Amino acid sequence: MKPFDKKGFFLPIFYIILPDNPNLGKRMNYILFDDNRREYLLPLTYFRPVADIRFGILTIRQKWENYLLSKTSTLTEDYLSKKFPLVRGKESLLINGGICPNKELLNAINKLEPNQTLAKGETIIAMRLTFDDLDKPFVMDELSQTEVQCEIPYTEIYYPWDIFHQNEAALRADFELLTKGKQSQPLSKTNTVIGNGNLFIEKGAVIEGATLNASAGPIYIGKSAEIMEGCLVRGPFAMLEHSTLKMGAKIYGATTIGPYSKIGGEVNNSVFFGYSNKAHDGFIGNSVIAEWCNFGAGTNNSNLKNTYDNIKLWCYPERTFIDTGLQFCGLIMGDHSKCGINTMFNTGTMVGVSCNIFGAGFPRNFIPSFSWGGTSGFSTYNLKKALNVAFEVYQRRNVNLDDIDKEIFSIIFDHTLQFRQE
């Protein structure tokens, strides 16, 4: 799929045969689309549309669905469309999946007339299209007859480091959205609470013998999550359902732990999408970790250069390292990647999907997807073996690795060959 923006790029031809929408004619059909930022957010978008990135507490899709009070579908890469199908309606509102909602922005989008586009500079925020517009090939400039320029401020992600760098603002906004009008579960008296900040505990969460400091930001604990004794937590912080903080963990904000994760050691200003484990001692800071990742005991990453220079990070579409503009930037790790005990990641390291990293010393700071090895060199991680590991890991979480997932793995394996050969 080509970039979905205003710069004259052609969109792909869509010939969509889908079952009738039961809501056809009853309500607006909402579609979250990927624009060219998807390439800049790799490897985090190999297995998901941009809208399914966790940012704050919720994914961007979950944020929009909370505001819209409606389900959304997705316009994304062809190879992801089976897992994230497009649903069409009599009229559709297409919304940029990399932009987060707020009340003012939602009002502006809902005011769009048919064939109108809401834009800010070169960025398409939203467009209102008819049923026929999604059935025929078209050029971006022909999509709408009129354009409305937006002056409303909003939060968005464009690069991987935006996720941890702006996580505090997103976490605070999500905390307000999720807890408004709700009553927190009581906190056990074995815990110590510092500050008068907001603390919200969902049903079934277990917290014993921990120290929670909400003076610098809110703390959100999801359903059936557990914080074990001796943990030190400083907000802003969120952990989602069925996740665990192991004994003695030290967590600095703004940090998000997605669902079904196990976290120990020290973590600072990082986002774990979910289903990932860093269960032992070691430091992870200013980092973004996708799903199904695992860290061996004693794994650490550097997040600051000794020279205090800005950190450069690998950029997929530009095929080089680019300046993040940040002094603090640690590790970006794609889905299904894993590392052995005592692994060391240098400042600004980018790890692709389905990598297996081990051995002494610092590996290179760009590790292509499906790489196997370490400082002594890398070979290609056999696709069949990678799928077998994914199957076993999924089984541990009672998740099914189906044929669609296997096909996505295979397509990503072929697509990323170019980076393994460089």
Secondary structure, DSSP 8 states (H G I E B T S, - for coil): ----SSSS-B-----------TTTTTS-EEEEE--THHHHTTTTTSSS-GGGSB-SSSBHHHHHHHHHTS-EEEE--GGGTTTS-----SEEEEEETTB---HHHHHHHHT--TTEEEEETTEEEEEEEEGGGGTS--BGGGS-SEEEE------B--SHHHHHHTHHHHHHHHHHHHHTT-------TTSEEESSS-EEE-TT-EE-S-EEE-SSS-EEE-TT-EE-TT-EEESSEEE-TT-EE-TT-EEESSEEE-TT-EE-SEEES-EEEES-EE-SS-EEES-EEEES-EE-TT-EE--B-TT----EEEETTTTEEEE-S-SB--EEE-TT-EE-TT-EE-TTEEE-SS-EE-SSS---SEE-TTEEEETTEEEE--HHHHHHHHHHHHHHTT----HHHHHHHHHHHHHTHHHHT-
